[in-house]
Amino acid sequence: MPPLFTNEDRILQLLHILMDNAFKFVQEDGKVTLDACIFRTYVRLSVRDNGVGIAKDVLPYVFDRFYKEDKARNTQGSGIGLSIAKELIHGMGEKIEVTSEPGKGSEFSFTVKRS
């Protein structure tokens, strides 16, 4: 990994949020992957899982504070983790995004500037 221009504590906090979320939505035999793609001016870190996925109509709201996709079920969490992740990454001047397909999993990725 090349040297990064960032707040290491915030990146670790962000990775913790994303990985914790991924583990919540995979089955017992599921898979969670952390990956890095290195570009000339930045690195893109990704947390990918093969869990339940997120419906297309829900994707625009996953970073909203207290949003939970299935409010009827008593799922873990407060619905605040992804909104904190978004605030952390935007506070550092970076970008975060999500792609997902129901039944196949989700990928959350964010950028970090290189030194």
LOKOL-259411 format. One record per residue: x, y, z of N, C-alpha, C in turn; residue in three letters. Coordinates in steps of 0.2 Angstrom, whole numbers, plus 5000, padded with zeros to 4 digits. Layout:
N
  n_u  n_v  n_w ca_u ca_v ca_w  c_u  c_v  c_w   r
    X    Y    Z    X    Y    Z    X    Y    Z ALA
...
END
This chain:
115
  n_u  n_v  n_w ca_u ca_v ca_w  c_u  c_v  c_w   r
 5004 4994 5000 5000 5000 5000 5004 5006 5000 MET
 5003 5011 4996 5007 5017 4996 5005 5021 5002 PRO
 5010 5026 5003 5008 5031 5009 5002 5035 5007 PRO
 4997 5036 5012 4991 5039 5011 4991 5046 5015 LEU
 4987 5051 5012 4986 5057 5015 4979 5057 5018 PHE
 4979 5055 5025 4973 5054 5028 4973 5054 5035 THR
 4968 5053 5039 4968 5052 5046 4967 5045 5047 ASN
 4972 5042 5049 4972 5034 5050 4967 5032 5055 GLU
 4966 5035 5060 4960 5033 5065 4953 5033 5062 ASP
 4952 5038 5058 4946 5039 5054 4945 5033 5049 ARG
 4950 5032 5046 4950 5026 5041 4948 5020 5044 ILE
 4952 5018 5050 4950 5012 5054 4943 5012 5056 LEU
 4941 5018 5058 4934 5018 5061 4929 5017 5055 GLN
 4930 5020 5049 4926 5019 5043 4926 5011 5041 LEU
 4932 5008 5041 4932 5001 5039 4929 4997 5044 LEU
 4929 4999 5051 4926 4995 5056 4918 4995 5055 HIS
 4915 5001 5053 4908 5002 5052 4906 4998 5046 ILE
 4910 4998 5040 4908 4995 5034 4909 4987 5035 LEU
 4914 4985 5038 4915 4977 5039 4910 4975 5044 MET
 4908 4978 5049 4903 4976 5054 4897 4975 5050 ASP
 4895 4980 5046 4889 4980 5043 4889 4974 5038 ASN
 4894 4973 5034 4894 4967 5030 4893 4961 5033 ALA
 4896 4960 5039 4895 4954 5043 4888 4953 5045 PHE
 4885 4958 5046 4878 4957 5049 4873 4954 5043 LYS
 4875 4955 5037 4871 4953 5032 4873 4948 5027 PHE
 4878 4944 5030 4880 4938 5026 4877 4932 5031 VAL
 4876 4926 5027 4875 4920 5031 4881 4917 5034 GLN
 4880 4912 5038 4885 4909 5042 4891 4907 5037 GLU
 4890 4905 5031 4895 4903 5027 4897 4908 5022 ASP
 4895 4914 5023 4896 4920 5019 4903 4922 5018 GLY
 4904 4927 5014 4911 4930 5013 4911 4937 5013 LYS
 4916 4940 5016 4917 4947 5017 4924 4949 5014 VAL
 4925 4953 5010 4931 4954 5007 4933 4962 5007 THR
 4939 4963 5009 4942 4970 5009 4947 4970 5004 LEU
 4947 4975 5000 4951 4976 4994 4953 4983 4993 ASP
 4959 4984 4989 4962 4990 4988 4964 4991 4981 ALA
 4962 4996 4977 4964 4997 4970 4968 5004 4971 CYS
 4974 5003 4968 4979 5009 4968 4979 5013 4962 ILE
 4977 5019 4962 4977 5023 4956 4983 5029 4957 PHE
 4984 5033 4952 4990 5038 4953 4989 5042 4959 ARG
 4983 5045 4960 4982 5050 4965 4978 5048 4971 THR
 4975 5042 4971 4971 5040 4976 4971 5032 4976 TYR
 4969 5030 4982 4967 5022 4983 4960 5022 4984 VAL
 4957 5017 4981 4950 5015 4982 4949 5009 4987 ARG
 4947 5009 4993 4946 5004 4997 4939 5001 4997 LEU
 4938 4995 4996 4931 4992 4995 4930 4986 5000 SER
 4924 4986 5003 4922 4981 5007 4916 4978 5004 VAL
 4917 4971 5002 4912 4968 4998 4909 4962 5002 ARG
 4903 4960 5001 4900 4954 5004 4896 4950 4999 ASP
 4894 4944 5000 4890 4940 4996 4883 4939 5000 ASN
 4881 4944 5004 4875 4943 5008 4868 4945 5004 GLY
 4864 4947 5008 4857 4948 5005 4856 4953 5000 VAL
 4861 4958 5000 4860 4964 4995 4855 4969 4997 GLY
 4855 4974 4993 4851 4980 4995 4847 4981 4988 ILE
 4840 4982 4989 4836 4983 4984 4837 4990 4980 ALA
 4837 4991 4974 4838 4997 4970 4835 5003 4973 LYS
 4828 5002 4974 4825 5008 4977 4827 5010 4984 ASP
 4831 5006 4987 4833 5008 4994 4840 5011 4994 VAL
 4844 5010 4989 4851 5012 4988 4852 5020 4990 LEU
 4847 5024 4987 4848 5031 4988 4848 5033 4996 PRO
 4845 5029 5000 4844 5031 5007 4848 5027 5012 TYR
 4853 5023 5010 4857 5019 5015 4861 5023 5019 VAL
 4863 5029 5016 4868 5033 5020 4864 5038 5025 PHE
 4857 5038 5024 4853 5043 5028 4853 5041 5036 ASP
 4853 5045 5040 4853 5044 5047 4847 5040 5049 ARG
 4848 5035 5053 4843 5031 5056 4839 5027 5051 PHE
 4841 5026 5045 4837 5023 5040 4839 5015 5040 TYR
 4833 5011 5041 4834 5004 5041 4829 5001 5035 LYS
 4832 4997 5031 4828 4994 5026 4821 4991 5028 GLU
 4822 4986 5033 4816 4983 5035 4815 4985 5042 ASP
 4810 4989 5043 4808 4992 5049 4804 4987 5053 LYS
 4801 4982 5050 4796 4978 5053 4800 4972 5057 ALA
 4806 4970 5054 4810 4965 5057 4814 4969 5063 ARG
 4816 4965 5068 4820 4967 5074 4827 4966 5072 ASN
 4830 4969 5067 4837 4968 5065 4841 4972 5070 THR
 4848 4970 5070 4852 4973 5074 4854 4980 5071 GLN
 4856 4985 5076 4859 4991 5074 4854 4997 5074 GLY
 4856 5003 5074 4852 5009 5075 4850 5012 5068 SER
 4854 5010 5063 4853 5013 5057 4857 5020 5056 GLY
 4862 5020 5061 4866 5026 5061 4874 5025 5058 ILE
 4876 5019 5058 4883 5018 5056 4885 5020 5049 GLY
 4880 5019 5044 4882 5021 5037 4882 5029 5036 LEU
 4878 5032 5040 4877 5039 5040 4884 5042 5043 SER
 4886 5039 5048 4893 5041 5051 4898 5040 5046 ILE
 4898 5034 5043 4903 5033 5038 4903 5038 5032 ALA
 4898 5040 5030 4897 5046 5025 4900 5052 5028 LYS
 4898 5054 5034 4901 5060 5037 4908 5060 5038 GLU
 4911 5055 5040 4918 5054 5041 4922 5055 5034 LEU
 4919 5052 5029 4923 5052 5023 4922 5059 5019 ILE
 4916 5062 5020 4915 5068 5017 4919 5074 5021 HIS
 4920 5073 5027 4924 5077 5031 4931 5077 5029 GLY
 4933 5072 5026 4940 5071 5024 4941 5073 5017 MET
 4935 5075 5014 4936 5077 5007 4936 5071 5002 GLY
 4933 5066 5004 4934 5060 5000 4927 5058 4998 GLU
 4926 5052 4994 4919 5050 4991 4918 5043 4994 LYS
 4912 5041 4995 4910 5034 4997 4904 5033 4992 ILE
 4903 5026 4990 4898 5024 4986 4896 5017 4987 GLU
 4890 5015 4985 4888 5008 4986 4885 5005 4980 VAL
 4886 4999 4978 4883 4995 4973 4881 4989 4976 THR
 4875 4987 4974 4872 4981 4977 4867 4977 4972 SER
 4866 4971 4973 4861 4967 4970 4858 4962 4975 GLU
 4851 4963 4975 4848 4958 4980 4849 4951 4979 PRO
 4851 4948 4984 4853 4941 4984 4860 4939 4982 GLY
 4864 4944 4980 4870 4943 4978 4876 4947 4982 LYS
 4873 4952 4986 4878 4955 4990 4879 4963 4989 GLY
 4883 4966 4992 4884 4973 4992 4892 4975 4992 SER
 4893 4981 4989 4900 4983 4989 4900 4990 4991 GLU
 4903 4992 4997 4904 4999 4999 4912 5001 4997 PHE
 4913 5006 4994 4920 5008 4992 4920 5016 4993 SER
 4927 5018 4995 4928 5025 4997 4935 5026 4994 PHE
 4936 5033 4993 4943 5035 4991 4947 5038 4996 THR
 4954 5037 4996 4958 5040 5000 4964 5043 4996 VAL
 4966 5049 4997 4971 5052 4993 4978 5049 4995 LYS
 4982 5049 4990 4989 5046 4991 4993 5052 4993 ARG
 4999 5051 4997 5003 5056 4999 5008 5058 4993 SER
END
